[in-house]
Amino acid sequence: MVLWDAAEKKVIASVWAKVDIEADGFQALLRTLHVYPWTKRYFSHFGAMSTLKDIESNPKVRAHGRKVMAAVGDAISHMDNIKGHLSQLSQLHSDKLHVDPANFELLGNNIVIVLAVKLGNDAFTPEVQATFQKLVAVISSALTREYH
Amino acid sequence: MVHWDATEKQTITSFWGKVDLAADGEHSLQRLLYVYPWCRRYFHKFGDLSTISAIRKNSHVRAHGHKVLSALGDCVPHLGDIKGHLAQLSKLHCETLHVDPANFCLLGNTIVVVLASHFGAKFTPEVQAAFQKLVAEVAAGLSRKYH
């Protein structure tokens, strides 16, 4: 069971209020697909993604980035029971999508990087970073939980 | 053997020229020690690292962050043979410092986060990919002489 203190909840709420679900979600997914190219295999139905330009201009990448970031936002609304909240999505990723759960951490790291790019060193302090690294680790763990 | 294309080399060289070794080094080590607290066990001689305030004020953290980032910078002119260039440092980390090599990846990721926060939108996906390749190669180089 994950415990969040008041400071962590406040950091997450105030940073999340500045997140642009579409633009930041797109950046997080596109960086994952570009930096870790094997992740493209999960999205062969998206069409052209062989170069960074293809990925950047692919509307399915943009739409899916938005969907993933919105799901992170939903997890934040259920912070006290992220495992329970994500159990259906976990089953989906295991039973239907067959995603190697190591990739959840890669996407999580890219969400952290996108926030660092957006907020800069002054606002993306070590405390903010630690809080978001905890959040993405909890989300990864929850998405992995129903794997069998 | 790692191959770097001309674009990757150019990206790394031109961005490295704008890195502030003291400030970015300090931020990288601060973040490593705060986000991954078990890393503090390697730095008992630094004194108080128990809170983020203590880490921020600690002059050893500043000095050592600078040293580590400078060592990373020394790899940039040796991109074609990072493993060879880091052989001695690798032996040191194994035989004398006894550092778990998993921590090299954590520091590498932390350096990428610091560069992202320093450069903002200029830290494009291509720049990120080049630097993630660099830190991965440095982590591999530092792990190579472990036995």
Interface residues (C-beta under 8 A of the other chain):
Chain A: Q27 L30 R31 H34 V35 L52 N109 V112 I113 V114 A116 V117 K118 L119 G120 N121 F124 P126 E127 Q129 A130 Q133
Chain B: H27 Q30 R31 Y34 V35 I52 I55 N109 V112 V113 V114 A116 S117 H118 F119 G120 A121 F123 P125 E126 Q128 A129 Q132
